[in-house]
Amino acid sequence: MSRIALLAALIYIIFLAGIGSLNGSVLRLALPLGLYLLAGLWRGPEKLNLSAERTLSTEQIRPGESITVIITVTNHGESLDQVSLHDPLPDFLEIFEGSNNRLVRLPAQDSLSWSYSVRGRRGSHTFNGLSILAEDSLGLVVKRTFLPTRGQLLVLPSVARVRHIAIQPRQTRVYSGIIPARQGGTGIEFFGLREYQIGDSPHHINWRLSARQDNLLYSNQYEQERVADVGIVVDGRSRINNFCDRSSIFDDSVLAAVAVSSALLSDGNRVGLLVYGDRARWTSPGYGKRQRERIMLNLALAKTGESQNFKSLFIPRRMFPTNSQIILISPLHSDDLPVLAQLRVSGYPLMVISPDPVSFEVRRLGNRDSVKLAARIARLEREIMLRDLRGLGIQVVNWNTVIPFDQAARASLSRPITFLRAIQREGRQ
């Protein structure tokens, strides 16, 4: 019930009580209340005739950067004694300077401008408008409205710079790149020998071998280097990314996806993206800077969710041929082994980058003995799962998110898996 209705009801009750008791003193009690009501009705706003404009200093920022929001409100109607202006903001944005609320007086045909600065985490926000509450100075007449405004802010994911991601797909494309194609041709790595053919460069003749042969010349062959198709799959399932304290490891997966996609695109590869969270978000494969911007946009909008069944993970072959490289970024669950095994059987070389959820959660639970015991059990279970994945021929990187991703990538992803396995064997010996 409104304040006017309550005040009118109170006056009516006092008036009836005064008439019923034939007491003039009681009737006089209603007089100041009646004057108060009349003054409020006279001073209160009858109709709101406002407009608002919004200006953003930029439409895209990165985490830690700030943006200035400038709002101008114009009163096209009568003077307003007291106006409350509120600009709604999402949870991932925080006020850095100024305020998104104002309490002001707006004279007739006058304008008011104010600004504030915000910064925030990865996400996207559309500024739909301002919430307006106008009332008289006595607080009796209240008018509410919503002024539509335009503006959209995109907070892009953080970027970890990774120079090179070593992949070994079974099939490459026809364009030159840096991935060994297992075929002789132009390149820098020695691949084999063949008899000299007309058109071979004299610089490629192997004179030492040719000198031991009668009337035969041999040429060195070098391994061709080309680009490849790469599909990046980011796992956004709530049950393995979100924890009971409302923290989430999903942002670390997004950071890894940004770094991996940027490095692969810089090497000239054809890269596509599938974010598997609140809904399946496809970024069709492409090359270059424009493709990087498309991937960054989809990763900025990515959210966790359970609307899709991960067991039905489907890789369209028209987008990624059977022998192209698939990179899964996921905290992983033991139930995922059959799905990943099926991808391997289908002919996809598979790399898994797994942000470690055990270490992530332990850091937030404290150093109690019960936590240490539970963490030890969880780590053993995870190690068994990772060992089973490696047994399927899947390259697995167990990433403790305390370590910056560029350091983890430099240690585990910058060299071919065959080189890393050789190093591990030497260490065991």
N, C-alpha and C positions, 0 to 999 in steps of 0.2 A: 504494500500500500504506500502511496506517495506521501510526502510530508504535508502537502496541501490538504489531502483528504484526512489525515490524522488531526491536523489543526482545526479543520472545519468540523470534524466530529467532536472534538473537545469543546469548541465554542457552542455547538448545538446542545451538548449535554449540560454545560453550565447554564445555558439559556433556559432549558427545560427545568433544571433544578431551581433557578431563580423564580420562574413563573409558578412552579408547583409549591414553593415555600412562601410565595408572596414577599420575598425578601429582596429589596433593591440592592443591598450590598453584594449579593451573589451575582445579580445581573451586571453590576459594574465590573466584576472580575472578567467578564467576557469582552469588555470594551478594548483594553490594550491588545488582547489577542486578535480581535477583529481588525484593529488598526495595523497590527503586524502582518496579518494576512493580506490586507488591501495593499500595503506598501510592497510586499513581495510580488503580488500579481502585477502591480504597476511597473516595478523596476525589472521584472523578469523578462528574459528574451522570449519573443513570440515565435520567431522563425530564424533558423540559421541559414545564412547565405554565404558560405565560405568556399574557397578553393585553395588547393595546395600544389606546390611544385617541388620536385626533389632533384638534386644534382649530386652525382658521385664523382669523386676525384679520379677514380679508376674503377673498372669493372672486374678486374682480375688481380688477385694478390696471392702471395704465398704465406704459409704459416709464419707468424712473427711480424709480418708487415702490417701496416695500418692503412685505413682508408678514411677519408673525410666525407661525411654526409652533410649536405647543406639543404635545409628545408625552408621554404617561404610560404607563409599562410596569409591570404588576403581576405579581408572582411568586406563583402559587397553589400551588406545590409546594415541594420541599426547597430549602435554601439553595444558592446558586450562587456559587462563589468568584470566577469571572472570566467576565463576559459582555460581548461586543462587540456594540454596537447600531449599525446603519447604515441610514440613510434614503436610498434612491436618488433622485437628481435628474437631470433632463434637461440637455442641453448649454446650452439657452437661459436657464437659471437659474443665478445665481451667489450664493454665500454672502456676505451683507452684514455679518452679525454673528453670532457664535457658531459652532457646528459641527453638522453632521448626523451625526457619529460620536461615540459614547461608549463608554468601557471602564470598567465598574463592577462592584461586588460587590452581588448582590441577595440579601438574607436572605429566609428563608421568610416568606410572607404579607406581604411588604412591597412598596411602590410607589416608583417613581422618575419624576420629571418633569424635563424640560429643554426649552429653547426655542432657536430660532435664527431669523434673519431672512434672507430672500432677495429678490432683485430680478432683473429680466431683460428680455429682448426679447419681441417679440410671439410668442404661442403659447399652447397649452393643455397642462396636465399633470394627470393623474389620479394621486393618491397611493395606490398599491395596498397598501403595507404596509412593514414593517421586516424587514431581514435580520438574523437572530440567530445568533451563534456563541458557544456556551458551552463552557468547558473547565475542567479542574482546574488547580490552581496549579502543577502539575508539567508541564502541557502534554501529557499523554498521552491523555486521553479527551476527544474533541471531539464536540459535538452541534450540528447546524445545524437551523434551522427558519425559517419565514417567517410573520410575524404580519400578517394582513390588517387594514388600516385604511381608513377612508373619508376623502375629501377631494379637491376639484378646484380648481385654480387656473387662471384665465384672464387672460392678459396681453393687454389690448386694444391695437390699433394706436395709434400716435401720431396726434394730431389737429392739422391745420393749419387755422386758421380762415379761411374764404373767404366773403365777404359775398354775392357774387352771381356766378352763371355764366350768361352770356348765350347762349341757344339760340334757334334759329329753326326749329322743326319745321313740317312742312307741314300738320299736323293737330293741333288742340287738343281738350281735353275741354270739357264744358259748364260746369264750375265756374270761378268767378272766380279770377284769379291775376294774374301780372305779365307774361305773354308775349303780345305783340301777336298778335291772332287774324285780322288782315286782313279784319275785318268791322266795319261800322258799328254803333254802340250806345253803351253807357255806357263811359266811359273818361276819360283826361286828355289824350291826344294827338289833335290835329286829324286827321280822316280824310277829310272831304269835305262837300259841301253837298247839300241836298234841299229840296223844297218843304215848307213848314210843314204839319204834320198835327195834328189835334186830339189834345191830350194832351201835345204837346211843351212843354217848359219855356220860359217867356218869356225866361229867361236865355240860351237857346241860339239865339235869333233873331239872324240876321246883319243888323243894321239898315242897315249901309252898302250891302250889295247890294240889300236890299229897297227902299231909297229910290230906286233907279234903275229899278225895275220898276213896271208898272201893275197895281195890285190883286193883287199877289203877295207873299207873305212866304217867306223862306228860312231854314232852320235849319241850324246847324252840326252835323255828325256827328263823333263821336269814336270812335276805334278801341277795340274791345272787347279786354280783357286777360283771359286765361284760363290754366289750367294745362295741362300736357302729360304724355304718357307718355314716360319716359326709361329706356333700358336701358343699364347700365354693364357693359362687358365688360373683365375684367382678365386679361391674358395672362400665364400662369405657366409657359410652356415653359422647361424647364431649359436648352436649348441657346442661348437668347438672353438669359437672365437670370443664369446662373451663369458664373463665370470660373474660370480655372485655379488661382488663389490661394485658392479657396473663398469668395471674396466674391460678393455677389449684389446686383443692382439691384432685385430683386423687392420689397423692403421700401419702396422709394421709390414703386413703382407702387401698393402698398397704401395708403401715406400719401395719394397723390393721389386714390385711390378714396374714401377716408374723407372728404376735404375736399369733393370734388365731390358725393357723395351727400348729405352734410349740408347743403350750400348749396341743392341742388335741392329737398330735402325741406322746408327752411325756407321756400322760396318756394311751397309747397303742391303741388308736382308729385307725380305717381305714379311711383315709382322702383323698378326691379328690378335685380338683380345676377347676373352670371354670372362665376364664377372658373374659368379654363380652365388647370388645372395638373395636379397628380397625378390629379385626376379633376374632372369638371364639377360645380361646386357652384352650384345655382340658388337664388336668393332671389326668390320670386315678388313681383310688383309690389305696392306698398302705399303708404300715406301716414303721415306723422307720426312721433312719437317712437318708437312701437313698431317701426315699420319700420326706423328708424335703428338700434335695438338689434339687430334681426335681421341687418342688413347688417354691423354691427360684429362680431357673433359669427362670421359666415361669413368675414370678412376676418381675424379673429384665428386661425382654423383653417386658412387657406389655405396651401398649400405648392406649390413648383414640382414639375414632373414631366413625363413624356412619354407618359402613358397614353392621351391623346386626340390625334387628328389635326386640327390647326388648319385644314387645307384643307377639312374637312367642317364648319366652323363653321355652326351652324344657329340661327336666331333664331325661336322659335315665334311665329307670327302671332296665335295666340289670346291670347298674353301681351302682345305688342307689335305693334299694327297697323302696316301697311306704312309709313305716313307719320310714325310716332313717331321721336323722336330716339334715336340710338345713339351712345354715347361709348366708344371703345376706348382703353384705357390699356395701352400696349405699347412695349417698346424697338424693335420692328419688325425685319423681315428682308425682303430684296428679294423673296423668294418669296411675301410676303403680298399683293402688289399685285393679283393676279387675284381673291383672296378679297374684298378691300375694294372692288374695282371691281364685283364681283357684288352686293355689298350696296347700292351706289349704284344699280345697274340695277334692283334690286328695289324701289326707292322710298324707302329709308331715308336721311334726312339724317344724315351721319356726321361726327363730330368725333373726331380722334385726338390724345391727349395722350401724347407719346413721351419718357420719360426717356432722355437721351442716353447710350448705352452706350460710345461712343467716349471722351468726356470722363471718364466714370466709370472706365474701365480705365486710361487714360493717367495719371491721378493716382496709380495704384498701381504703375506700371511705371518711374517715375523720369523723369529729364530727359536721357537719352542721345540721341545723334544718330539712332541707328537707330529709337528709339521715336518721335521727332519726325517722321521720314520716314513711318513706318508710320501714324502718327496723321493726317498730312496726307492720305494716300491714302484712309484709311477715312472721313475727314470729307467728301472730295469724293464718294465713292460714296454716302454717306448724304444729302448735299445733292441729288444727282440723284434719289434715291428719293423724298425729300420733295417735290421739285418735281413729279415725276410724280403724286404723290398730290394735290397742290393742283390740278394740271391736270384731275383727275377731279371737281373740285368739292368736295373734302374739306377741311375746316378742320383744319390740322395745327399743333400747338404742340410745338416742339422744346425740351424742358426740360433745361437743364443743372442737374443735381441739387445743384450747389454753391449755387445760388440757392434760398432758401426757397420752397416751393411757393406760399405765399400771395402773395409778391411776383410770381412768374411768372404766377399766375392774375390778379392785378390788372392786369398789363400786357397780357395776351393774351386773357383770357376774360371780363372784366367788361363788354366792349362788344360789340355785334353785329358779325358778321364784315363786313357791308357798311360799317360805320363804320371798321373797322380798315383795310380795303382803300382807302378814300378817304384816310385819313391817310397810308398808304404811297405812294399816287400823288402826293400833295402833296409828300412828302419827296423823291421822284425828280425832280420838277419843280424 
